[in-house]
Amino acid sequence: MNKLAVVVTASALGAFSAAAFAAPETYVIDPSHTAPRFEYSHFGYSSQMHRFDRTSGKIVLDRGARSGSVDVTIDATSVNTGLALFNGHIQGEDYFDTAKHPTISFKSTKVRFEGDKPVAVEGNLTIKGVTKPVTLTVTSYHSMPHPILKKDALGANATARIKRSEFNMGKNAPAVSDEVTLSIAVEAIKE
């Protein structure tokens, strides 16, 4: 075998083994088992927690390379406080302004791993047309075949804290807390 053939063969084998090692997997968010929530102090009386009912997106993980991406879109018009009047109130101009900004998005810039599990997702959160860097801390993560769908699936819970005033939603702060805790319970099914 001549030197050129050896180099070409070695390069091809190297590329093949690198491709086999890098195996990104794409998961589609299950909207019926994904619940983005937000919590804040209401005049110091209580902590109020509300949710959004419609979420979509994809999660890509490459466990071998310990990398991935998260792309989530939340329908801000699906905010659910338990009261239709209040849902309409916080969709107004002073808060989510859903007439002009009907969606909230999170696009990752980095997924951090410890071992083979993701522990944090760094990215950009866009609310009301304002984009800020946010790190979601993964508080639980589980991956296994879905017992009903018979496909690989994953689930996670993650949290972050933001200041709503940084997203032009600061009305009534600090009486109603500026700091808001975001949490998301997410499940996703492999494509």
Backbone bond lengths (Angstrom), bond angles and torsions (degrees), N, CA, C in turn:
res aa  C-N    CA-C-N  psi(-1)  N-CA   C-N-CA  omega(-1)  CA-C   N-CA-C  phi
1 M - - - 1.463 - - 1.530 107.27 -
2 N 1.321 117.42 131.91 1.454 118.92 -179.47 1.532 110.99 -79.28
3 K 1.340 115.49 167.33 1.473 120.92 -175.24 1.520 111.93 -61.05
4 L 1.324 117.71 -38.57 1.456 121.55 -179.45 1.524 110.07 -63.00
5 A 1.301 117.57 -43.66 1.468 121.08 179.39 1.518 110.94 -63.64
6 V 1.336 117.46 -38.53 1.465 121.17 178.49 1.529 110.05 -64.87
7 V 1.332 117.42 -44.82 1.467 121.64 179.72 1.526 110.63 -63.19
8 V 1.336 116.75 -45.40 1.468 120.88 179.85 1.532 109.90 -63.37
9 T 1.320 117.48 -45.05 1.468 121.15 179.71 1.523 110.92 -63.03
10 A 1.340 116.71 -45.24 1.474 120.48 179.40 1.520 110.43 -62.92
11 S 1.330 117.31 -41.32 1.469 120.38 179.05 1.519 111.06 -64.44
12 A 1.328 116.09 -42.26 1.471 120.02 -180.00 1.518 110.86 -64.46
13 L 1.340 116.81 -43.53 1.475 120.03 178.18 1.520 110.91 -64.22
14 G 1.320 117.07 -39.90 1.470 120.50 177.89 1.516 111.61 -63.13
15 A 1.323 115.90 -43.10 1.468 119.56 178.99 1.516 110.59 -66.10
16 F 1.355 116.47 -40.14 1.462 120.30 179.42 1.525 111.11 -63.86
17 S 1.341 116.82 -46.28 1.466 118.78 -178.13 1.524 110.59 -68.83
18 A 1.328 118.87 -34.16 1.466 120.82 176.30 1.519 109.83 -65.35
19 A 1.350 116.90 -40.58 1.466 120.26 178.81 1.518 110.70 -66.19
20 A 1.339 116.15 -38.94 1.470 119.22 179.48 1.520 111.04 -67.72
21 F 1.339 117.27 -34.61 1.462 120.87 -179.44 1.527 110.88 -71.85
22 A 1.337 116.39 -42.11 1.461 120.89 179.98 1.518 108.26 -84.27
23 A 1.311 115.39 109.98 1.461 118.91 -176.52 1.519 110.34 -131.46
24 P 1.330 117.28 76.22 1.460 118.20 177.61 1.526 111.27 -64.75
25 E 1.313 115.69 138.99 1.459 122.03 178.71 1.524 108.32 -120.04
26 T 1.321 116.42 135.21 1.462 121.61 -178.78 1.518 109.68 -105.49
27 Y 1.320 115.07 131.51 1.463 123.17 179.08 1.528 108.74 -120.44
28 V 1.324 116.04 135.17 1.464 121.64 178.53 1.525 108.00 -96.85
29 I 1.325 116.51 131.28 1.468 121.32 -178.53 1.523 110.06 -62.89
30 D 1.315 114.83 132.29 1.471 122.63 176.81 1.529 107.47 -87.06
31 P 1.340 118.57 105.76 1.462 120.64 -175.32 1.521 114.02 -64.85
32 S 1.334 117.27 -22.70 1.469 118.58 -178.94 1.527 112.26 -81.85
33 H 1.340 117.54 -9.17 1.465 120.75 178.64 1.524 111.47 -130.21
34 T 1.325 115.87 28.03 1.463 121.51 177.61 1.520 108.05 -126.08
35 A 1.332 115.19 127.00 1.464 119.43 -173.64 1.528 111.44 -138.24
36 P 1.336 117.51 93.95 1.461 119.67 171.61 1.534 109.65 -72.78
37 R 1.341 115.99 134.46 1.462 120.92 -178.73 1.524 109.99 -132.12
38 F 1.334 115.40 159.78 1.459 120.19 173.36 1.523 108.64 -138.95
39 E 1.338 114.88 144.70 1.462 121.31 -175.02 1.524 109.26 -133.49
40 Y 1.329 115.92 140.36 1.464 121.37 -178.38 1.526 109.14 -151.70
41 S 1.325 115.28 161.96 1.464 120.58 177.77 1.526 109.05 -86.13
42 H 1.330 116.11 129.61 1.461 122.10 179.85 1.521 109.54 -101.62
43 F 1.336 115.84 95.90 1.462 124.02 -179.73 1.535 112.73 56.01
44 G 1.320 116.76 20.90 1.455 120.69 -178.91 1.518 113.79 79.75
45 Y 1.334 117.43 -5.92 1.459 120.46 -179.59 1.521 111.50 -72.21
46 S 1.331 115.75 -44.33 1.462 119.55 -174.19 1.519 109.28 -158.30
47 S 1.314 114.73 164.96 1.466 120.93 171.34 1.518 106.92 -95.73
48 Q 1.305 115.57 123.08 1.456 121.41 179.55 1.524 109.03 -99.13
49 M 1.328 117.52 137.54 1.457 121.71 177.55 1.519 109.15 -126.25
50 H 1.332 115.33 129.72 1.456 122.09 179.17 1.526 108.73 -129.43
51 R 1.318 116.27 168.77 1.458 120.01 -176.15 1.521 111.36 -139.01
52 F 1.318 113.92 171.23 1.461 122.28 171.54 1.525 106.87 -113.99
53 D 1.320 116.71 138.82 1.457 121.02 -174.44 1.532 114.76 -94.75
54 R 1.353 118.53 -12.09 1.468 119.83 -178.12 1.535 110.37 -130.00
55 T 1.326 114.34 119.72 1.462 121.84 -178.77 1.521 109.13 -138.59
56 S 1.328 116.64 145.05 1.458 121.08 176.28 1.527 108.78 -141.10
57 G 1.325 115.65 167.16 1.454 119.06 176.29 1.505 113.35 148.20
58 K 1.342 114.66 -173.20 1.460 121.76 -177.91 1.521 110.34 -138.21
59 I 1.309 113.75 150.86 1.459 122.38 174.26 1.526 106.30 -125.29
60 V 1.320 116.16 129.31 1.457 121.24 176.76 1.527 107.24 -117.52
61 L 1.335 116.28 127.21 1.459 121.08 178.07 1.516 110.33 -127.23
62 D 1.323 114.49 137.35 1.455 121.80 170.96 1.525 105.52 -122.61
63 R 1.312 115.87 92.63 1.462 120.28 -174.90 1.526 111.73 -64.47
64 G 1.334 116.77 -35.23 1.460 120.42 178.97 1.515 111.90 -62.63
65 A 1.306 116.49 -43.41 1.469 121.62 -179.74 1.532 111.98 -88.30
66 R 1.329 116.01 -5.18 1.472 121.66 -176.92 1.529 110.84 51.51
67 S 1.324 113.36 56.35 1.464 119.86 178.09 1.518 108.25 -145.23
68 G 1.310 115.29 172.00 1.452 119.43 178.93 1.509 111.70 175.46
69 S 1.323 113.95 -175.51 1.464 120.04 176.79 1.524 108.94 -151.02
70 V 1.312 114.32 153.37 1.458 122.11 178.73 1.518 107.47 -133.38
71 D 1.325 115.94 130.53 1.462 121.94 178.93 1.530 106.85 -135.09
72 V 1.332 115.95 109.15 1.469 121.63 -174.66 1.520 109.49 -123.52
73 T 1.335 115.73 136.16 1.467 121.48 173.17 1.525 107.95 -123.19
74 I 1.323 114.93 127.60 1.472 122.12 179.53 1.517 108.26 -109.99
75 D 1.310 116.67 131.05 1.464 122.03 175.18 1.529 107.45 -79.00
76 A 1.337 116.62 103.31 1.466 121.20 -176.54 1.525 112.05 -64.63
77 T 1.340 117.50 -22.69 1.464 119.52 178.18 1.526 111.56 -73.69
78 S 1.340 116.78 -8.62 1.463 119.98 179.73 1.521 112.48 -93.70
79 V 1.348 116.69 13.62 1.469 119.73 179.60 1.529 109.15 -55.79
80 N 1.319 115.78 137.17 1.460 121.17 -175.62 1.524 109.30 -131.60
81 T 1.323 114.99 103.97 1.463 120.82 178.19 1.523 111.49 -97.84
82 G 1.323 116.20 -7.86 1.463 121.14 -174.63 1.512 112.41 95.83
83 L 1.333 116.99 -9.90 1.474 121.61 179.74 1.528 109.21 -132.08
84 A 1.317 117.33 119.78 1.461 121.47 -178.14 1.530 111.86 -57.48
85 L 1.335 118.14 -39.56 1.467 121.75 -180.00 1.528 110.77 -61.75
86 F 1.332 116.96 -43.40 1.463 120.66 -179.00 1.530 110.65 -72.75
87 N 1.334 116.86 -34.74 1.465 119.24 174.91 1.528 109.74 -55.55
88 G 1.327 116.63 -46.51 1.460 121.29 179.11 1.521 111.79 -65.02
89 H 1.344 116.65 -38.96 1.465 121.23 -179.08 1.530 111.41 -60.79
90 I 1.328 117.32 -48.02 1.469 117.88 -176.58 1.526 113.00 -81.45
91 Q 1.332 117.38 -4.28 1.462 119.65 170.44 1.527 111.32 -87.34
92 G 1.328 116.77 -3.59 1.466 121.79 -179.07 1.521 113.25 -73.40
93 E 1.333 116.04 176.68 1.468 123.53 -175.20 1.521 113.91 -56.69
94 D 1.341 118.14 -34.56 1.462 120.55 -176.82 1.527 113.13 -71.98
95 Y 1.305 116.96 -18.40 1.466 120.49 -177.18 1.531 109.66 -121.95
96 F 1.316 120.28 -111.07 1.468 121.11 -174.14 1.524 114.25 -72.17
97 D 1.314 118.98 -23.80 1.466 123.68 -179.91 1.532 110.66 48.63
98 T 1.327 114.49 56.85 1.469 120.32 -174.38 1.528 114.05 -65.98
99 A 1.342 117.52 -18.96 1.471 118.98 176.24 1.529 110.16 -62.77
100 K 1.341 116.95 -36.46 1.468 121.29 179.39 1.526 112.74 -99.56
101 H 1.333 117.06 -26.47 1.468 121.46 -174.64 1.530 109.24 -133.41
102 P 1.330 117.30 76.78 1.468 120.05 -173.78 1.529 115.23 -73.26
103 T 1.347 117.69 -10.79 1.459 118.94 -179.02 1.524 111.75 -128.23
104 I 1.318 114.42 157.44 1.458 125.25 172.21 1.519 104.72 -118.78
105 S 1.326 117.52 138.85 1.460 118.33 -179.98 1.518 111.88 -132.84
106 F 1.315 114.73 152.04 1.469 122.47 172.61 1.517 106.93 -132.58
107 K 1.340 115.88 123.99 1.459 121.57 177.76 1.518 107.56 -125.37
108 S 1.326 115.45 121.26 1.452 119.80 -176.24 1.521 112.08 -71.96
109 T 1.333 114.23 153.92 1.457 121.73 171.24 1.526 110.05 -115.03
110 K 1.342 116.54 -20.06 1.466 120.68 179.79 1.521 109.23 -163.14
111 V 1.326 116.29 139.99 1.459 122.26 171.67 1.520 106.21 -112.81
112 R 1.340 116.92 122.33 1.465 121.30 179.33 1.524 109.93 -96.20
113 F 1.319 115.81 138.10 1.461 122.41 -178.31 1.529 110.53 -116.64
114 E 1.311 115.50 151.41 1.460 123.31 162.83 1.517 104.51 -123.79
115 G 1.326 115.86 115.38 1.455 118.78 -172.34 1.510 108.74 65.61
116 D 1.332 116.48 -130.29 1.465 119.35 -179.06 1.526 112.89 -102.58
117 K 1.336 116.97 13.72 1.471 119.91 -178.97 1.523 111.65 -116.57
118 P 1.342 116.26 138.08 1.466 119.19 174.35 1.531 110.12 -70.87
119 V 1.333 116.58 136.86 1.469 121.12 -179.88 1.525 112.72 -118.89
120 A 1.332 117.52 -16.20 1.468 120.83 178.29 1.519 109.11 -158.19
121 V 1.318 114.75 149.45 1.458 121.25 176.80 1.524 107.34 -128.19
122 E 1.324 115.84 115.33 1.459 121.44 176.67 1.521 107.62 -92.90
123 G 1.335 115.78 141.69 1.451 117.28 -179.80 1.501 112.83 -174.95
124 N 1.319 115.03 -167.87 1.456 122.62 -178.28 1.523 109.55 -115.45
125 L 1.328 114.29 123.28 1.458 122.30 177.96 1.519 108.41 -101.31
126 T 1.328 116.15 128.61 1.465 120.78 178.68 1.518 108.85 -117.45
127 I 1.335 114.68 117.93 1.464 122.80 175.83 1.518 106.95 -129.95
128 K 1.313 116.56 131.14 1.461 122.28 175.70 1.528 111.70 56.84
129 G 1.334 116.10 34.42 1.455 121.16 177.68 1.516 114.86 80.01
130 V 1.333 118.50 2.30 1.463 123.07 -179.86 1.529 107.87 -108.13
131 T 1.329 116.18 130.25 1.459 121.39 -179.31 1.520 110.06 -112.05
132 K 1.337 116.06 129.09 1.468 122.77 179.90 1.527 108.94 -135.54
133 P 1.347 116.84 148.14 1.466 118.89 174.94 1.530 110.71 -71.76
134 V 1.316 115.90 138.17 1.467 122.59 -179.30 1.528 107.74 -142.14
135 T 1.323 116.18 142.04 1.460 120.95 173.64 1.511 109.22 -112.06
136 L 1.322 115.95 121.60 1.461 122.13 174.97 1.530 107.66 -90.58
137 T 1.327 116.36 124.75 1.456 121.05 175.60 1.513 108.24 -90.20
138 V 1.325 116.49 123.23 1.464 121.44 -179.49 1.524 107.73 -81.66
139 T 1.337 116.26 116.11 1.469 121.02 -177.16 1.520 112.36 -94.52
140 S 1.326 117.27 -19.61 1.460 121.35 173.38 1.520 108.27 -155.11
141 Y 1.325 115.86 150.48 1.464 121.30 -179.52 1.521 107.50 -152.36
142 H 1.331 115.79 137.28 1.461 120.35 178.75 1.524 108.79 -149.21
143 S 1.332 115.25 136.51 1.459 120.83 179.14 1.521 108.41 -134.16
144 M 1.342 116.01 131.47 1.468 121.05 178.81 1.522 108.74 -170.57
145 P 1.321 117.91 169.23 1.463 119.50 174.08 1.532 110.02 -64.69
146 H 1.319 116.19 135.70 1.457 120.87 179.17 1.530 108.52 -69.32
147 P 1.341 118.42 128.18 1.459 120.06 -174.71 1.528 114.64 -67.24
148 I 1.321 117.88 -22.56 1.466 120.12 -179.02 1.525 111.16 -101.96
149 L 1.332 116.85 -45.63 1.467 120.95 -175.78 1.525 112.82 -79.54
150 K 1.331 117.25 -16.98 1.470 121.94 179.93 1.524 112.18 59.19
151 K 1.330 115.85 35.70 1.460 123.22 174.10 1.522 107.30 -129.54
152 D 1.332 116.48 157.42 1.459 119.16 174.87 1.527 109.08 -63.92
153 A 1.309 115.83 142.82 1.464 121.39 -178.90 1.516 109.01 -144.93
154 L 1.310 115.40 163.04 1.459 120.61 174.46 1.519 108.94 -140.86
155 G 1.304 113.84 158.92 1.459 120.51 177.18 1.514 109.16 -145.02
156 A 1.320 116.05 149.91 1.458 120.53 -179.67 1.521 109.71 -156.39
157 N 1.316 113.50 159.31 1.455 121.98 169.34 1.523 106.53 -124.75
158 A 1.329 116.34 140.14 1.461 120.35 -179.14 1.521 109.44 -145.57
159 T 1.337 115.75 152.08 1.461 121.11 -179.49 1.526 111.14 -136.44
160 A 1.321 115.00 159.18 1.467 122.76 174.22 1.520 107.65 -157.89
161 R 1.303 116.45 160.68 1.469 121.85 174.03 1.514 108.97 -119.98
162 I 1.325 114.79 136.16 1.459 120.95 177.93 1.517 108.82 -132.76
163 K 1.323 115.82 167.77 1.466 121.88 170.19 1.517 106.63 -107.06
164 R 1.308 116.27 120.83 1.467 119.62 -176.14 1.521 111.88 -65.75
165 S 1.346 117.08 -27.31 1.468 119.65 178.85 1.528 111.52 -62.73
166 E 1.349 117.74 -26.36 1.461 120.80 178.53 1.530 111.78 -70.70
167 F 1.336 116.60 -13.19 1.458 122.13 178.32 1.536 110.92 -110.95
168 N 1.328 117.16 24.68 1.470 123.35 179.86 1.529 112.67 58.42
169 M 1.353 115.09 39.69 1.459 120.77 179.35 1.526 110.20 -130.41
170 G 1.334 117.59 36.02 1.455 121.25 -170.92 1.516 116.76 -88.08
171 K 1.321 118.59 8.70 1.467 119.88 -178.14 1.534 110.91 -56.63
172 N 1.327 115.93 137.30 1.468 126.05 178.37 1.529 114.10 71.69
173 A 1.334 118.23 6.30 1.467 120.12 174.59 1.534 107.34 -79.05
174 P 1.300 120.95 142.84 1.457 126.47 6.35 1.533 114.04 -94.21
175 A 1.346 118.66 2.76 1.474 119.08 179.99 1.526 110.28 -55.53
176 V 1.326 115.70 -48.06 1.458 121.03 168.29 1.521 103.55 -98.08
177 S 1.313 117.52 121.45 1.468 121.51 -166.03 1.523 113.52 -52.32
178 D 1.336 112.96 139.74 1.457 119.94 174.68 1.530 109.05 -73.89
179 E 1.328 116.32 -36.62 1.460 120.08 179.65 1.522 110.55 -76.17
180 V 1.311 115.05 129.87 1.461 122.06 -178.54 1.527 107.87 -125.50
181 T 1.315 115.77 134.76 1.463 120.52 174.75 1.521 108.51 -94.52
182 L 1.311 115.55 123.43 1.454 121.60 176.48 1.523 107.60 -99.04
183 S 1.296 117.10 140.14 1.465 120.58 173.42 1.516 108.09 -143.14
184 I 1.313 114.44 147.58 1.456 118.96 178.45 1.519 108.99 -138.64
185 A 1.306 114.26 128.56 1.460 121.53 168.89 1.517 104.95 -101.31
186 V 1.326 116.99 122.51 1.462 120.11 -174.89 1.520 110.56 -130.32
187 E 1.320 115.47 140.44 1.461 122.28 169.61 1.522 106.73 -128.51
188 A 1.332 115.29 144.06 1.452 119.73 -178.04 1.536 109.28 -144.52
189 I 1.328 114.88 147.47 1.463 122.60 -175.41 1.534 108.70 -113.38
190 K 1.330 116.23 135.55 1.466 120.53 -178.76 1.522 110.80 -64.81
191 E 1.350 114.22 136.03 1.473 120.53 178.44 1.520 110.38 -64.67
